[in-house]
Amino acid sequence: MSWRTRSLCSTRMVSIPSAAAWQQAYDAWWTATEATRRPCPRCGRRRVRHGRRARYVEGRGESTWVAVIRLRCRPCHTVETVFPPWLWPYLSWHLALWVVLCAARWEAGQSWSQIAQGVTSTPATVRRCVRAWQRHLVGWRQQALQAVAPWGVPLAVAWVVTTAASGVAADWAALVRLWSAVATALAWPGDPPLVAWCAGAPHIVPAALVPPHTHWGRRLRAAGGCPP
């Protein structure tokens, strides 16, 4: 079961699963991707399960705890918490909710108070979170455009992105179009398109958005992708 919201605006329908389904969604995702995530990125050996940790996740008016899996590499003495594409380290909101917040601000032009009422949060919290993403939109757009060049995505997509008008709203709109086109062309699963993008290209996100002391953050900051 899921509920839908028009991004707190009238531009796009964004589906966010109900909190009761998040654990089930995580377990299904882990089953589908376990084979690719078991090998240690440092030594290549198969890692063993190291229990689970409770992760607090918030949605619009909902919250729950999700038991996420931890993997341990005995030779390297490392333990990694395995996050799904819709949940990032140290971000308690479901990624689809971030899309809702950004669209409400940059597409609909809603005030911080209006957005906060829609997600049962404070205006100061919403403003701080959305502005943290805003600082990296230009860099993310350039990085994503460079990434799709060798993937055979139609040049028309690249043209649409590069010729978009300037401004935060334009950068956001260009990214949404790019995520959608790439996810469709490469059959990446996920909704909204940002979740599909993170599922298919987890190493192509702004490093500044992911804490540097996490496994994912270290890989983002290392040249060519690297072990934790």
Beta strands, then each sheet from edge to edge (+ up, - down):
strand 1: 2-5
strand 2: 14-17
strand 3: 48-59
strand 4: 62-73
strand 5: 78-81
sheet 1: 1+ 2-
sheet 2: 3+ 4- 5+
end
